[in-house]
C-alpha cells in the first residue's frame, strides 16, 4: 500500500512537472509568435510611413517648383515693365533732343539770314 501511494504521489509530481514544461514551451512559442507578428507589423508600419513620407516630399517639391515659377514670372513682369518705362523715357529724351536740335538749327538759320 505504501508503494502505491508513493507511485501515486510520484505520478502526480511527474505529471505536474511534465505539464509545467509543456506549458512553458507553449508560452515561449506564443511569445515568439507575438514578437514575430509585432516585428512584421512594425516593418509594415515603417514601410507605409516611408511611402507616405516620399509622397509628401514629392508633393512639397512640386509645390515649391510651382511657387518658384510663379515668383519668376512675376519678377519677369516687373523687369519687363521697368525696361518698357526706361525705353519710353529714353525715347522721350531722344525726341526732345531732336526737337531742341531742330529748333537750334532753325534759330541758327534765322540768325544767319
Buried (B, 14 or more C-beta within 10 A) or exposed (E): EEEEEEEEEEEEEEEEEEEEEEEEEEEEEEEEEEEEEEEEEEEEEEEEEEEEEEEEEEEEEEEEEEEEEEEEEEEEEEEEEEEEEEEEEEEEEEEEEEEEEEEEEEEEEEEEE
